[in-house]
Amino acid sequence: MRKNLCRIFSGFTLTVFVPLCIVLWFSSCNVQKAGSADLVRFVQFNIWELSTEKLTDVDSSGVGRNAQLKAAAAIIRNINPDVLVVNEIDHDIDALSAGHDLSLNAQRFIDAYLNRGENPLSYPHIYTAPCNTGMLSGKDLDNNGLVATEADRGSRDYGGDCYGYGSYPGQYSMAVLSRFPLQQDGIRTFQNFLWKDLPDNLIPGDWYSADEIDIFRLSSKSHWDIPVKIGDKVIHLLV
């Protein structure tokens, strides 16, 4: 269920729509005015299987044709977030060899859907980074008697032996789209943090072997700490 949480900080309204979990902390409570009514809005939206195939289905003018993505974009445009976290968006890993980076699909979503129709939205700042979805562990994590390899890509066997489920690399990843600058030098990713290194962890030792626990990562996708610069203040977005 999506929850709408509103809190007031020194005349500044922060609205966070949270289907999963976003945590924010402030370097200062005095945040510069942004947009109308002193409102800065952070939104997290999970768009089911936001795949490269869907994102590249556009007409001759570059307008997206996928009905599901049109509906999602209409909701987002109506909410009008200043910072948008998108879940289940694919990273187009195959495009890396052509010189693109992992932000390509996020930019495709902006260009083909968010920046179209009524109340078009534009986000000049994008953050993406590698996620653990679809990344093979080299172990039989699902205990089905098979250690998946690249030859199994696209299957459930492949996904079951990845650090985070994905039937191919980059599936079910995430991206952050922002109207405000992101302090790139201050961003931290905890993608490789090991589950065993989390104090008081609850690893099921009767399921994972000792050698699996030695390499198993905590994040099924990733954990990011992203400083967002709003005026002369900074908000840390934990995703």
C-alpha positions in Angstrom: 0.0 0.0 0.0 1.3 3.4 -0.9 1.6 5.7 2.1 1.5 9.5 2.0 3.7 11.0 4.7 3.8 14.8 5.2 6.1 16.6 7.7 6.8 20.3 8.1 10.3 21.6 8.5 10.7 25.4 9.1 7.9 26.3 6.7 9.0 23.7 4.1 6.7 20.9 3.2 8.3 17.5 2.4 5.9 15.0 0.8 7.1 11.4 0.4 5.0 8.7 -1.4 6.5 5.5 -0.2 5.5 2.1 -1.6 8.6 0.5 -0.1 11.0 2.6 2.0 12.9 5.9 1.5 14.7 7.4 4.5 15.8 11.0 4.4 18.0 13.1 6.8 18.7 16.7 6.6 22.0 18.6 7.0 19.8 21.5 8.0 16.1 22.0 8.4 16.1 25.4 6.5 15.6 24.2 2.9 15.4 26.8 0.2 12.0 27.3 -1.5 11.5 25.0 -4.5 8.6 25.4 -6.9 5.2 26.5 -5.8 4.0 26.5 -2.2 7.5 25.9 -0.9 7.0 22.2 -1.8 9.7 19.7 -2.5 8.3 16.3 -3.4 10.1 12.9 -3.3 8.3 10.0 -4.9 9.1 6.3 -5.2 7.2 4.4 -7.9 7.5 0.7 -8.6 6.7 0.1 -12.3 6.2 -3.6 -12.9 8.8 -5.0 -15.3 9.9 -1.7 -16.8 12.0 -3.5 -19.4 14.2 -2.3 -22.2 11.8 -3.9 -24.7 8.9 -1.7 -23.4 11.1 1.4 -23.3 12.2 1.1 -26.9 8.7 0.6 -28.2 8.2 4.2 -29.6 6.6 5.7 -32.7 8.4 7.7 -35.4 8.3 10.8 -33.2 9.9 9.0 -30.2 6.6 8.8 -28.2 6.2 5.7 -26.2 3.5 3.3 -27.2 3.3 0.9 -24.2 -0.1 1.3 -22.5 1.2 0.3 -19.1 4.0 2.9 -19.2 1.7 5.5 -20.5 -0.6 5.0 -17.5 2.3 5.0 -15.0 3.7 8.2 -16.6 0.3 9.9 -16.4 0.2 9.2 -12.6 3.8 10.5 -12.1 3.1 13.6 -14.1 0.0 14.3 -12.0 2.0 13.9 -8.8 4.8 16.0 -10.2 7.7 14.8 -8.1 10.9 16.8 -7.8 12.9 13.6 -7.1 11.7 10.3 -8.5 12.9 6.9 -7.5 11.9 4.3 -10.1 12.0 0.6 -9.2 12.0 -2.4 -11.5 13.6 -0.4 -14.3 16.0 -2.5 -16.4 19.6 -1.4 -16.9 20.4 -1.9 -20.6 23.6 -3.8 -20.0 24.0 -4.7 -23.7 24.1 -1.0 -24.6 27.3 -0.5 -22.5 29.4 -1.9 -25.4 28.0 0.9 -27.6 29.2 3.6 -25.3 26.0 4.2 -23.3 25.9 4.1 -19.5 23.4 2.6 -17.1 21.2 5.7 -17.2 20.1 5.0 -20.8 16.8 3.4 -19.9 16.0 6.1 -17.3 16.6 8.7 -20.1 14.4 6.7 -22.4 11.5 6.8 -19.9 11.9 10.5 -19.5 12.0 11.2 -23.3 9.3 8.8 -24.4 6.8 9.1 -21.5 7.4 11.6 -18.8 8.2 14.6 -21.1 5.1 14.0 -23.2 1.4 14.7 -23.0 -0.1 16.9 -20.3 2.2 18.3 -17.6 5.4 17.1 -19.2 8.3 16.5 -16.8 12.0 16.8 -17.3 14.8 15.6 -15.0 18.3 16.8 -15.9 19.9 14.8 -13.1 19.9 10.9 -13.2 21.7 8.5 -10.9 22.1 4.8 -11.7 24.6 2.2 -10.6 25.1 -1.5 -10.9 22.6 -3.6 -9.0 22.8 -7.2 -7.8 19.7 -8.4 -9.8 20.6 -10.9 -12.5 24.2 -11.0 -11.3 25.4 -14.6 -11.0 26.9 -15.7 -7.7 28.6 -18.9 -8.9 26.7 -20.8 -6.2 23.6 -22.9 -6.0 21.7 -20.3 -3.9 18.3 -21.8 -4.6 19.4 -25.3 -3.7 17.9 -26.9 -6.8 21.1 -29.0 -7.5 22.2 -26.7 -10.4 24.8 -24.0 -10.3 23.6 -21.6 -13.1 25.9 -20.3 -15.7 25.5 -17.7 -18.6 24.1 -20.6 -20.7 21.0 -20.5 -18.4 20.4 -16.7 -18.9 16.7 -16.0 -19.2 15.5 -18.9 -17.0 14.4 -19.2 -13.4 17.4 -21.4 -12.7 19.6 -18.4 -13.7 17.7 -16.0 -11.5 17.7 -18.3 -8.5 21.5 -18.4 -8.3 21.9 -14.6 -8.6 22.6 -12.3 -5.7 19.3 -10.7 -6.4 16.6 -12.4 -8.6 16.8 -11.5 -12.3 16.7 -13.8 -15.3 19.3 -11.6 -17.0 21.8 -8.9 -15.8 20.2 -5.5 -15.0 16.6 -6.8 -14.7 14.5 -5.2 -11.9 17.0 -2.5 -11.1 16.4 1.1 -10.0 17.2 4.7 -10.9 16.9 8.2 -9.3 15.6 11.1 -11.4 16.0 14.6 -10.0 15.3 18.2 -10.8 18.0 19.1 -8.2 21.7 18.5 -8.6 23.0 15.3 -7.1 26.4 15.5 -5.3 28.1 12.8 -7.3 31.3 12.9 -5.3 29.3 12.2 -2.1 27.2 9.3 -3.4 27.8 5.9 -1.7 26.7 2.5 -2.9 26.6 -0.5 -0.7 25.9 -3.0 -3.5 28.8 -5.3 -2.4 28.1 -5.2 1.4 28.0 -8.8 2.7 25.0 -10.0 4.6 27.2 -11.7 7.2 28.7 -8.3 8.0 25.4 -6.9 9.2 25.3 -6.9 13.0 22.6 -9.2 14.4 21.8 -10.6 10.9 19.3 -13.4 10.5 20.9 -15.5 7.8 19.2 -18.9 7.6 22.2 -21.1 8.2 20.2 -24.2 7.5 19.7 -23.0 3.9 23.0 -21.4 2.9 26.3 -23.2 3.1 29.3 -21.6 4.8 31.0 -20.8 1.5 27.7 -19.2 0.2 27.5 -17.1 3.3 31.0 -15.9 2.8 30.1 -14.2 -0.5 26.3 -13.5 -0.2 25.5 -9.8 -0.5 22.9 -8.1 1.7 21.2 -6.2 -1.1 19.0 -8.0 -3.5 19.2 -4.8 -5.6 21.4 -2.3 -3.9 21.5 0.4 -1.1 22.4 3.9 -2.1 23.1 7.1 -0.2 22.5 10.0 -2.5 23.1 13.7 -1.4 20.6 16.0 -3.1 21.5 19.7 -3.3 18.5 22.0 -2.7 19.6 25.6 -2.6 22.5 25.7 -0.1 21.2 22.7 1.8 21.6 18.9 1.4 19.2 16.1 1.8 20.5 12.5 1.9 18.3 10.1 0.1 18.7 6.5 1.2 17.3 4.2 -1.4 
